Amino acid sequence: MKKIYLNLLFCLLPVLAFSQNNLRPGAYYQDMLFYNPASLPLMGEQGNRLLVNSRSKLVNENQPVWENNFALFANYLKFNEEDNTFFQIGYVYDPYSFFSRNTLNFGYGKRFELGDHSSITFGGNVNLHSDFINWSNLQLPNNESGRSMRLSPDLGLGTQFQWKKLRLGASLNNMIGISQNLEDEELIKTQSVVVINASYDFKIRENITLAPYLLFYQELRSEIDIGLFMSFNDKFNASYLFRVFELRSIFTLESKVLEGLSIGAAYDTSPLFPDNNLDIFVRYFY
C-alpha cells in the first residue's frame, strides 16, 4: 500500500511543483498566531513577544522530492493591555525548486471582553509575498534569463472566541490568492488557507495543564490535526500531534531556560512520506 501511495505521489509531482504549499510549522499550540492572526499566545504580564522558528526538511538520499530543505519565519508581537489591542510584524523565507518566497506581514487586532470569563478577538494581516525566480532552474521552456522578482500582495483575517478554558478560532489567509503567469500559463499560485481550531485546558492539580486540541486545515486539500498538549509549571511544555490523512506524528518539546526565554523543537515523521521535518524555535517575552 505504501509503495502504491508513493508511486501516485511521484506521478503528481510535475503538477504540484507549480502549486507550492504554504509553510506549516509543527509547533503551534502554544503560539497559534502564524495560523490565525487573532490567536494571541499567553503573554502573562509581558507586553512583547519575539519568535524565531527554523524548519529543516530531512529527506533520505535518492528521494528526489522537495528540494527546499530550510525555511525560516520570525515574528514580533506587541500587546497593549490598556485597550486590548495588538500589533505584529513577521517575516517568512521559504525556498522552492525554481523560486524562493520572501513574505513580510503586518497585522493588527483587538480583543473584546464579553464578561468575566469570555472574550472574542478579531485580527487581520497584510501579506507582501515576493517571489525571486531563478529562470535557469525552471524546467519549462521560456525566454527569460537571470533572476526576477514577482510581487503578490494578499490579506488574512481571523477571529477567536474564548470562554473560560475553551478556545475556538477560525481564519482565512491569502484571501486574494494572486497567480503569477508565464505566457498566459499559471507559474506560481498563492494558495488560500482556511484554518479552524478548538482546544480546552484542563488544570491537573496546581502545576500541570493538559489540553486536547483539534485543527482543521484546508489548502490544496483538507487535513485534520488531533493533539494533546501538556505544560508543567509553565516551564516545560510537551505535545503529541497526529496529522490524520498523512499518518504523520509530530513531537514537540519546549523548556524555559531563562526568565521570559524558552527554546523548543518539533520533529515529525510519517510512514507514507519520505520526508521528516525538524523545527527549532526560540520565544522571548519581555
Secondary structure, DSSP 8 states (H G I E B T S, - for coil): -HHHHHHHHHHHHHHHTTS------S--TT-GGGT-TT-----TT--EEEEEEEEEEEE-TT-------EEEEEEEEEEETTTTEEEEEEEEEEE-SSEEEEEEEEEEEEEEE-SSSEEEEEEEEEEEEEEEEEGGG--S--S--SEEEEEEEEEEEEEEEEETTEEEEEEEESSS--EEEETTEEEEE---EEEEEEEE-EEETTTEEEEEEEEEEESSSEEEEEEEEEEETTTEEEEEEEEGGGTEEEEEEEEEEETTEEEEEEEEE-SSSSEEEEEEEEEEE-
